[in-house]
Amino acid sequence: MESTRLHKIERLLQKELGDIFQKQTQAMHGVLVSVSVVRVSPDLSVAKAYLSIFPSDKSKELIEAIRANTKAIRYDLGQRVRTQLRKIPELSFFIDDSLDYIEHIDKLLRQ
């Protein structure tokens, strides 16, 4: 059973991670990284963040760069939410390809 507190923490992490990625990708023109959903384990030890990356052809290299900098991102996140959370969860990043899947299905339906 997921609690209201868990949902609030997920929304907080989604908002703050979105801000972090927005600031980091400002220098890269034409690239947009958004956090589509964050799932936190019930004990608040692990957070899985699903990222939507535009354009999708750069998604593999960007997700690898993000995974390589996970510790720095976790530190930035900790600095932002240190008053709301006692323990900052370990972060895992995954590509959210649901938009590509929807586009593919739509393309198939048009044929």
N, C-alpha and C positions, 0 to 999 in steps of 0.2 A: 504494500500500500504506500503510495507516494503522498507525502504530506505537503501542506501549503508552504511550510518553511523550505522544503527542498525545491519547490517550484520558484520561490523567491530567490534562492541562491543561484539557481540555473539562469534566471533572467538577469540577475546582477552580473554574473560571469559573462553572459552573452553580450551584454551592453559594454562592459569594460574591455573585453577582448576585441569587440568591434572597433572601439575607439583606438586601441593599440594598433590594430592592423591598418586602420585608416591613416594614422599618423605615419606609419612605416612605409606605406605605399604611395604617399603623396609625391615622393621623388620619382617614382616609376610611372610615367605618363601612359595612360591607356590600360592600366591594370587595376582591377577592382577585386578586393578580397572582403567578403562579408561572412559573418558567422550566422549560419542558418539555424542551428540548434545546439544546445549544450545539455548533456546528460551527466548528472552527478550521482555517484554511488550513494547508497543510504548512509554509509559511515563517513561521507564527505572526504574520502581519501583519493578518489580518482574522478577526474572530469574528462569526458570525451566531447571534443568540440568538432562539429561538422562544418567545414568551410566551403563556401561557394566561390569559385574563382573565375573571373572573366578577364580575358578570353580563355576558353577552356584548353586551348592548345599549350598554354604556359602552366597549366595546373600541376603537372608532374614535377617540374623543376622548382616551382614555388613551394609546394608542399614539402619537398625535401629540404629546402632552405629553412622553412618554418620549423620542421622537426629537428634540424641541426641547432636551432636557436631556442629550443624549448625552455632551457633554464633561464635565459635572459627574459623571455616572455613571462615566465612564471614569476620572476623577480619583479618585473614591472606591474604585473597583476597584483602581487602582494603589496606593493607600495600604494596601489589605488584602493584596495579593499581591506586594508589592515584594521580599520576601525569596525568593519562589519563582520569579518571572519577571524576566528582565532587561528585556524589551520588552513593554509592554502593547499588545495588538492593538486596532485600530480596531473599534468596535462597530457592528453593524447589528441593528436590532430588527424582528421580523416577528410577526404574529399567528399562533398555532397554533390553527387551527379544527378540529382533528381530533375533538375531543369533540362539537362541534356537528354535524359530519358523521356521526359514529357515532349520535348521537341522531336525526338525520334518517332514516338508514337503518333504525334500529330502529322508528321511527314508521311508515315505509312497509311494513315487514314485518308489523306488527300489523294493518294494514288489510286 
